């Protein structure tokens, strides 16, 4: 799936109030990462999680990364440029992502948590300090955090033998199905 096509499709299914721009996807990013980690590391593992289940969860994480960036007017191509070390990429499975620039060597699962928490912290401070506006210096920090979340997402894909393109495709197929059935809003995986 082309990155540009994913961005358009993901944005077309962003159904949240204008006044919640940035804060909704920033908090949703934390929520989805928590759900992903809960599925990957269930407390009482009886059956291992399948790559398909991991891909579905990571697709939701990808959706929130993209919409958080878009709400901040942070260019997805610029984030990807940071991820790939300047190598152009047309798809999430592009060879450029196999040479992802890893600034943070910790576990990708830990990085997902840490950097999503930083995004949420900036969202909280923007509400408290500037009525939801993001200071330009914080915008730079946010772009860096989103880059690290995206890198961690790719690393989790690698560990589970999942193509990042498959993650994007599965996510858009799931959301399109929900949209077609009028079920984008609501709770639960089986809407």
Backbone as JSON, one array per atom type, in Angstrom:
{
  "sequence": "XXXXXXXXXXXXXXXXXXXXXXXXXXXXXXXXXXXXXXXXXXXXXXXXXXXXXXXXXXXXXXXXXXXXXXXXXXXXXXXXXXXXXXXXXXXXXXXXXXXXXXXXXXXXXXXXXXXXXXXXXXXXXXXXXXXXXXXXXXXXXXXXXXXXXXXXXXXXXXXXXXXXXXXXXXXXXXXXXXXXXXXXXXXXXXX",
  "N": [[0.84, -1.17, 0.0], [0.59, 2.16, -0.87], [2.14, 4.83, 0.85], [1.09, 7.42, 0.69], [-1.54, 6.86, -0.15], [-2.45, 5.45, 2.07], [-2.4, 7.48, 4.01], [-4.37, 9.28, 3.07], [-6.66, 7.61, 3.17], [-6.7, 6.92, 5.92], [-7.08, 9.41, 7.07], [-9.56, 10.08, 6.08], [-11.21, 8.65, 7.65], [-11.18, 9.72, 10.14], [-12.98, 10.46, 12.62], [-13.6, 12.61, 14.73], [-14.23, 15.31, 17.02], [-13.48, 18.64, 15.92], [-12.43, 20.35, 17.87], [-11.05, 18.59, 19.4], [-8.82, 17.98, 18.08], [-5.58, 16.73, 17.67], [-5.37, 16.17, 20.55], [-7.19, 14.03, 20.83], [-6.21, 11.94, 18.97], [-3.63, 11.72, 20.05], [-4.02, 10.79, 22.67], [-5.4, 8.5, 21.98], [-3.39, 7.08, 20.71], [-1.81, 6.24, 22.86], [-3.67, 4.57, 24.14], [-4.12, 2.57, 22.17], [-1.56, 1.48, 21.91], [-1.3, 0.39, 24.44], [-3.36, -1.56, 24.28], [-2.28, -3.13, 22.23], [0.1, -4.11, 23.38], [-0.99, -5.52, 25.49], [-2.24, -7.59, 24.12], [-0.04, -8.76, 22.89], [1.53, -9.48, 25.05], [-0.07, -11.17, 26.97], [-1.32, -11.68, 30.32], [-1.69, -14.33, 31.29], [-0.5, -16.48, 29.33], [-1.96, -18.64, 27.15], [-2.43, -19.42, 24.58], [-0.29, -18.6, 21.96], [-0.09, -15.31, 20.55], [-1.26, -14.57, 17.31], [0.41, -13.65, 14.23], [-1.41, -12.24, 12.63], [-3.23, -11.15, 14.5], [-1.51, -9.44, 15.88], [-0.83, -7.73, 13.79], [-3.31, -6.47, 13.27], [-3.64, -4.96, 15.61], [-1.34, -3.34, 15.52], [-1.93, -1.91, 13.26], [-3.92, -0.16, 14.15], [-2.35, 1.39, 15.84], [-0.67, 2.57, 13.94], [-2.57, 4.1, 12.54], [-3.23, 6.02, 14.48], [-0.74, 7.26, 14.82], [-0.41, 8.5, 12.31], [-2.69, 10.22, 12.21], [-2.27, 11.82, 14.46], [0.07, 13.16, 13.71], [-0.89, 14.49, 11.39], [-2.82, 16.18, 12.51], [-1.17, 17.92, 13.81], [-0.01, 19.25, 11.82], [2.31, 18.09, 10.95], [4.35, 16.77, 8.63], [3.88, 13.62, 7.24], [5.61, 12.41, 5.32], [7.95, 13.8, 6.11], [8.41, 12.78, 8.66], [8.82, 10.11, 8.0], [11.07, 10.42, 6.44], [12.9, 11.06, 8.45], [12.86, 8.61, 9.79], [13.92, 6.8, 7.92], [16.4, 7.75, 7.48], [16.7, 9.6, 5.47], [16.32, 8.3, 3.07], [14.22, 7.79, 0.33], [10.84, 6.61, 0.44], [8.11, 4.8, -0.78], [6.2, 3.01, 0.05], [5.1, 1.39, 3.09], [6.43, -0.96, 3.35], [8.69, -0.64, 1.96], [12.09, -0.99, 0.88], [13.67, 0.91, 2.09], [12.86, 1.06, 4.73], [14.02, -1.11, 5.86], [16.39, -0.27, 6.59], [16.11, 1.25, 8.82], [16.65, 4.03, 10.92], [17.89, 3.67, 14.0], [17.81, 5.29, 16.8], [17.36, 4.91, 19.45], [18.11, 2.26, 21.37], [16.68, 0.54, 22.97], [14.22, -2.0, 23.91], [11.66, -2.52, 21.47], [9.04, -2.65, 22.4], [9.11, -1.37, 24.84], [9.9, 1.14, 23.94], [7.63, 1.89, 22.44], [5.84, 2.39, 24.51], [7.14, 4.39, 26.08], [7.53, 6.57, 24.26], [4.94, 7.09, 23.35], [3.82, 7.89, 25.75], [5.23, 10.27, 26.1], [4.16, 11.77, 24.0], [1.51, 11.96, 24.9], [1.97, 13.43, 27.22], [2.79, 15.9, 26.2], [0.44, 16.59, 24.93], [-1.22, 16.89, 27.17], [0.05, 19.07, 28.45], [-0.33, 21.0, 26.49], [-3.04, 21.43, 26.62], [-3.31, 22.35, 29.23], [-1.54, 24.6, 29.33], [-1.68, 26.19, 26.99], [-4.21, 26.3, 25.85], [-4.65, 24.13, 24.1], [-3.03, 24.65, 21.95], [0.02, 24.02, 20.23], [3.26, 24.65, 21.09], [5.92, 25.74, 18.97], [8.48, 24.58, 19.58], [7.76, 22.34, 21.03], [6.41, 21.0, 19.05], [8.44, 20.06, 17.41], [9.63, 18.22, 19.15], [7.49, 16.47, 19.35], [7.32, 15.47, 16.71], [9.69, 14.05, 16.66], [9.15, 12.14, 18.65], [6.98, 10.79, 17.44], [8.35, 9.73, 15.3], [10.02, 7.91, 16.65], [8.06, 6.18, 17.71], [7.05, 5.12, 15.34], [9.35, 3.84, 14.35], [9.66, 1.91, 16.37], [7.3, 0.5, 15.96], [7.84, -0.64, 13.43], [9.96, -2.27, 14.21], [8.66, -4.07, 15.93], [7.02, -5.28, 14.07], [9.02, -6.59, 12.54], [9.98, -8.43, 14.49], [7.79, -10.09, 14.73], [7.45, -11.12, 12.27], [5.93, -9.72, 10.37], [4.73, -7.83, 7.67], [5.09, -4.36, 7.32], [3.56, -3.1, 5.35], [1.41, -4.88, 5.14], [0.25, -4.46, 7.63], [-0.69, -1.79, 7.34], [-2.48, -2.17, 5.21], [-4.33, -4.08, 6.24], [-5.39, -2.56, 8.31], [-6.68, -0.41, 6.96], [-8.53, -1.87, 5.45], [-10.1, -2.96, 7.52], [-11.12, -0.62, 8.72], [-12.48, 0.51, 6.53], [-14.44, -1.42, 6.09], [-15.9, -1.12, 8.48], [-16.73, 1.53, 8.14], [-18.35, 1.31, 5.84], [-20.4, -0.19, 6.92], [-21.44, 1.55, 8.7], [-20.28, 1.65, 11.23], [-18.08, 2.95, 12.37], [-17.89, 4.49, 14.66], [-18.04, 3.68, 18.14], [-17.5, 0.79, 20.26], [-15.16, -1.92, 20.59], [-13.69, -4.74, 18.88], [-15.17, -6.17, 17.06], [-17.05, -4.67, 15.57]],
  "CA": [[0.0, 0.0, 0.0], [1.34, 3.41, -0.94], [2.03, 5.65, 2.05], [0.17, 8.53, 0.39], [-2.91, 6.31, -0.15], [-2.81, 5.15, 3.46], [-2.65, 8.74, 4.71], [-5.69, 9.78, 2.63], [-7.7, 6.73, 3.7], [-6.74, 7.04, 7.38], [-7.64, 10.72, 7.41], [-10.99, 10.11, 5.73], [-11.96, 7.95, 8.71], [-10.88, 10.38, 11.41], [-14.25, 11.04, 13.04], [-13.6, 13.17, 16.08], [-14.51, 16.74, 16.95], [-12.38, 19.56, 15.57], [-11.81, 20.88, 19.09], [-10.22, 17.53, 20.0], [-7.68, 17.72, 17.19], [-4.34, 16.39, 18.32], [-5.49, 15.48, 21.84], [-7.85, 12.75, 20.64], [-5.31, 10.9, 18.47], [-2.48, 11.55, 20.95], [-4.45, 9.89, 23.74], [-5.73, 7.23, 21.34], [-2.13, 6.39, 20.46], [-1.46, 5.56, 24.12], [-4.66, 3.51, 24.34], [-3.89, 1.48, 21.22], [-0.31, 0.82, 22.26], [-1.64, -0.45, 25.59], [-4.1, -2.73, 23.78], [-1.34, -3.97, 21.47], [1.01, -4.79, 24.31], [-1.8, -6.47, 26.24], [-2.44, -8.76, 23.27], [1.25, -9.41, 22.64], [2.01, -10.03, 26.32], [-1.16, -11.41, 27.92], [-0.84, -12.11, 31.64], [-1.65, -15.8, 31.34], [-0.42, -16.92, 27.94], [-2.4, -20.01, 26.9], [-2.12, -19.62, 23.17], [0.48, -17.45, 21.48], [-0.79, -14.39, 19.67], [-0.92, -14.82, 15.91], [0.86, -12.46, 13.51], [-2.59, -11.51, 12.17], [-3.73, -10.37, 15.63], [-0.54, -8.37, 16.12], [-0.96, -6.79, 12.67], [-4.53, -5.68, 13.49], [-3.38, -3.98, 16.68], [-0.35, -2.37, 15.04], [-2.63, -1.05, 12.31], [-4.55, 0.91, 14.92], [-1.26, 2.28, 16.28], [-0.27, 3.33, 12.75], [-3.63, 5.08, 12.28], [-3.1, 7.13, 15.45], [0.49, 8.0, 14.5], [-0.69, 9.33, 11.14], [-3.64, 11.29, 12.51], [-1.63, 12.76, 15.39], [0.96, 13.99, 12.9], [-1.69, 15.36, 10.53], [-3.43, 17.22, 13.35], [-0.11, 18.86, 14.21], [0.6, 19.74, 10.58], [3.63, 17.48, 10.79], [4.32, 16.0, 7.39], [4.23, 12.2, 7.36], [6.87, 12.18, 4.61], [9.11, 14.29, 6.86], [8.66, 11.8, 9.73], [9.38, 8.93, 7.34], [12.43, 10.83, 6.06], [13.7, 10.88, 9.66], [12.92, 7.17, 10.1], [14.74, 6.08, 6.95], [17.7, 8.4, 7.32], [16.72, 10.38, 4.24], [16.05, 7.48, 1.89], [12.82, 7.9, -0.07], [10.03, 5.39, 0.58], [6.75, 4.95, -1.3], [5.31, 2.13, 0.79], [5.62, 1.07, 4.42], [7.28, -2.13, 3.23], [9.81, -0.26, 1.1], [13.42, -1.4, 1.34], [14.22, 1.98, 2.93], [12.54, 0.8, 6.13], [14.9, -2.15, 6.38], [17.56, 0.43, 7.1], [15.57, 2.22, 9.77], [17.63, 4.65, 11.81], [17.5, 3.38, 15.38], [18.54, 6.14, 17.75], [17.09, 4.38, 20.78], [18.38, 0.82, 21.24], [15.88, -0.25, 23.91], [13.19, -2.88, 23.37], [10.62, -1.76, 20.77], [7.82, -2.61, 23.22], [9.35, -0.31, 25.81], [9.9, 2.41, 23.21], [6.25, 2.25, 22.14], [5.25, 2.94, 25.72], [7.82, 5.63, 26.47], [7.31, 7.69, 23.34], [3.52, 7.43, 23.38], [3.62, 8.65, 26.98], [5.73, 11.62, 25.86], [3.16, 12.43, 23.17], [0.38, 12.28, 25.8], [2.41, 14.49, 28.12], [2.75, 17.16, 25.46], [-0.99, 16.9, 24.76], [-1.69, 17.38, 28.46], [0.6, 20.4, 28.68], [-0.92, 21.93, 25.54], [-4.37, 21.76, 27.15], [-3.11, 23.12, 30.46], [-0.77, 25.83, 29.21], [-1.88, 27.02, 25.8], [-5.54, 26.04, 25.3], [-4.58, 23.16, 23.02], [-2.07, 25.02, 20.92], [1.32, 23.4, 20.43], [4.41, 25.54, 20.91], [6.79, 25.2, 17.91], [9.54, 23.72, 20.12], [7.13, 21.06, 21.37], [6.06, 20.35, 17.79], [9.67, 19.36, 17.0], [9.74, 17.07, 20.05], [6.43, 15.54, 18.96], [7.71, 14.81, 15.47], [10.72, 13.08, 17.03], [8.47, 11.05, 19.36], [6.24, 10.0, 16.45], [9.36, 8.95, 14.56], [10.43, 6.78, 17.48], [6.95, 5.23, 17.77], [7.02, 4.45, 14.05], [10.5, 2.92, 14.32], [9.33, 0.79, 17.26], [6.27, -0.28, 15.27], [8.53, -1.45, 12.42], [10.74, -3.3, 14.91], [7.71, -5.1, 16.39], [6.67, -6.03, 12.84], [10.15, -7.48, 12.26], [10.02, -9.5, 15.48], [6.66, -10.99, 14.57], [7.4, -11.57, 10.88], [4.79, -9.05, 9.74], [5.07, -6.75, 6.75], [4.43, -3.09, 7.64], [2.52, -2.87, 4.34], [0.25, -5.68, 5.52], [-0.36, -3.75, 8.76], [-1.43, -0.66, 6.78], [-3.58, -2.69, 4.39], [-5.32, -4.68, 7.14], [-6.03, -1.47, 9.04], [-7.61, 0.31, 6.08], [-9.63, -2.79, 5.13], [-10.96, -3.04, 8.7], [-11.83, 0.65, 8.88], [-13.4, 0.67, 5.41], [-15.58, -2.3, 6.38], [-16.7, -0.46, 9.53], [-17.34, 2.73, 7.55], [-19.41, 0.85, 4.96], [-21.5, -0.7, 7.75], [-21.84, 2.59, 9.64], [-19.82, 1.22, 12.56], [-16.79, 3.52, 12.73], [-17.98, 4.91, 16.07], [-18.45, 2.6, 19.02], [-16.41, 0.07, 20.93], [-14.97, -3.34, 20.33], [-13.06, -5.13, 17.63], [-16.12, -6.83, 16.15], [-18.14, -3.77, 15.19]],
  "C": [[0.89, 1.24, 0.0], [1.08, 4.22, 0.33], [1.02, 6.77, 1.83], [-1.28, 8.06, 0.4], [-3.37, 5.99, 1.27], [-3.17, 6.43, 4.2], [-4.04, 9.29, 4.35], [-6.8, 8.93, 3.23], [-7.83, 6.87, 5.21], [-7.41, 8.36, 7.77], [-9.13, 10.77, 7.13], [-11.84, 9.42, 6.79], [-11.65, 8.5, 10.09], [-12.14, 11.13, 11.85], [-14.19, 11.47, 14.5], [-13.74, 14.68, 15.97], [-13.27, 17.58, 16.66], [-11.67, 20.06, 16.81], [-10.93, 19.83, 19.79], [-9.03, 17.17, 19.11], [-6.42, 17.62, 18.02], [-4.55, 15.65, 19.64], [-6.17, 14.13, 21.68], [-6.9, 11.69, 20.08], [-4.09, 10.68, 19.36], [-2.83, 10.61, 22.09], [-4.82, 8.52, 23.18], [-4.49, 6.41, 21.04], [-1.71, 5.61, 21.7], [-2.38, 4.37, 24.35], [-4.37, 2.31, 23.44], [-2.58, 0.75, 21.48], [-0.53, -0.09, 23.46], [-2.38, -1.7, 25.16], [-3.17, -3.69, 23.04], [-0.45, -4.78, 22.4], [0.25, -5.82, 25.15], [-2.05, -7.74, 25.43], [-1.13, -9.51, 23.05], [1.77, -10.11, 23.89], [0.86, -10.26, 27.3], [-0.61, -11.98, 29.22], [-0.7, -13.62, 31.74], [-1.68, -16.34, 29.92], [-0.83, -18.4, 27.85], [-2.14, -20.36, 25.45], [-1.36, -18.39, 22.69], [-0.36, -16.59, 20.54], [-0.33, -14.65, 18.24], [-0.4, -13.53, 15.27], [-0.32, -11.6, 13.02], [-3.16, -10.63, 13.27], [-2.8, -9.2, 15.94], [-0.69, -7.31, 15.04], [-2.19, -5.9, 12.83], [-4.29, -4.59, 14.53], [-2.39, -2.91, 16.21], [-0.95, -1.43, 14.0], [-3.32, 0.11, 13.01], [-3.5, 1.9, 15.42], [-0.83, 3.16, 15.12], [-1.29, 4.43, 12.45], [-3.49, 6.28, 13.21], [-1.8, 7.91, 15.24], [0.2, 8.99, 13.38], [-1.62, 10.49, 11.5], [-3.1, 12.28, 13.54], [-0.74, 13.71, 14.6], [0.15, 14.97, 12.03], [-2.34, 16.49, 11.33], [-2.42, 18.28, 13.78], [0.52, 19.55, 13.0], [2.05, 19.29, 10.45], [3.52, 16.56, 9.57], [4.74, 14.56, 7.65], [5.5, 11.9, 6.55], [8.09, 12.69, 5.37], [9.44, 13.36, 8.02], [9.32, 10.56, 9.14], [10.82, 9.22, 6.9], [13.38, 10.68, 7.24], [13.92, 9.4, 9.98], [13.93, 6.47, 9.2], [16.12, 6.7, 6.75], [17.83, 9.13, 6.0], [16.46, 9.6, 2.98], [14.55, 7.55, 1.59], [12.11, 6.55, 0.07], [8.62, 5.68, 0.08], [5.73, 4.12, -0.53], [5.93, 1.86, 2.16], [6.52, -0.16, 4.4], [8.5, -1.88, 2.36], [11.13, -0.68, 1.72], [14.06, -0.34, 2.25], [13.98, 1.71, 4.41], [13.37, -0.34, 6.71], [16.18, -1.54, 6.92], [17.14, 1.55, 8.05], [16.67, 2.74, 10.69], [17.15, 4.48, 13.24], [18.38, 4.19, 16.33], [18.47, 5.55, 19.16], [17.18, 2.85, 20.68], [17.57, -0.06, 22.18], [14.87, -1.13, 23.17], [12.13, -2.05, 22.64], [9.33, -1.66, 21.58], [7.93, -1.51, 24.26], [9.31, 1.05, 25.13], [8.49, 2.84, 22.84], [5.62, 2.96, 23.33], [5.84, 4.3, 26.08], [7.45, 6.78, 25.55], [5.84, 8.05, 23.21], [3.2, 8.24, 24.63], [4.13, 10.08, 26.81], [4.76, 12.42, 25.0], [1.98, 12.85, 24.04], [0.75, 13.41, 26.74], [2.38, 15.85, 27.45], [1.3, 17.56, 25.21], [-1.55, 17.5, 26.04], [-1.23, 18.81, 28.69], [0.0, 21.42, 27.72], [-2.32, 22.34, 26.01], [-4.23, 22.68, 28.36], [-2.54, 24.51, 30.2], [-1.19, 26.75, 28.07], [-3.2, 26.74, 25.09], [-5.5, 25.15, 24.06], [-3.63, 23.49, 21.9], [-0.71, 24.41, 21.26], [2.42, 24.41, 20.12], [5.32, 24.92, 19.85], [7.9, 24.28, 18.43], [8.97, 22.35, 20.49], [6.74, 20.29, 20.12], [7.25, 19.53, 17.26], [9.85, 18.1, 17.85], [8.7, 16.02, 19.68], [6.79, 14.79, 17.69], [8.76, 13.74, 15.76], [10.1, 11.89, 17.76], [7.69, 10.17, 18.4], [7.18, 9.17, 15.6], [9.75, 7.73, 15.36], [9.32, 5.74, 17.63], [6.88, 4.45, 16.47], [8.17, 3.46, 13.91], [10.19, 1.7, 15.18], [8.27, -0.1, 16.63], [6.91, -1.18, 14.21], [9.34, -2.57, 13.07], [9.84, -4.42, 15.44], [7.27, -5.93, 15.19], [7.77, -7.04, 12.51], [10.14, -8.68, 13.2], [8.9, -10.52, 15.3], [6.48, -11.46, 13.12], [6.24, -10.98, 10.1], [5.31, -7.94, 8.83], [4.37, -5.47, 7.21], [3.35, -2.72, 6.61], [1.25, -3.64, 4.67], [-0.49, -5.02, 6.68], [-1.23, -2.61, 8.25], [-2.66, -1.14, 6.02], [-4.69, -3.28, 5.26], [-6.09, -3.59, 7.88], [-7.05, -0.75, 8.17], [-8.78, -0.59, 5.69], [-10.62, -2.87, 6.3], [-11.78, -1.76, 8.85], [-12.83, 0.9, 7.75], [-14.64, -0.2, 5.62], [-16.49, -1.66, 7.43], [-17.43, 0.76, 8.96], [-18.53, 2.33, 6.68], [-20.63, 0.35, 5.73], [-21.99, 0.33, 8.76], [-21.42, 2.31, 11.06], [-18.46, 1.79, 12.93], [-16.79, 3.96, 14.2], [-18.46, 3.72, 16.89], [-17.26, 1.9, 19.59], [-16.34, -1.37, 20.45], [-14.41, -3.63, 18.96], [-14.07, -5.64, 16.6], [-17.3, -5.95, 15.78], [-18.54, -4.01, 13.76]]
}
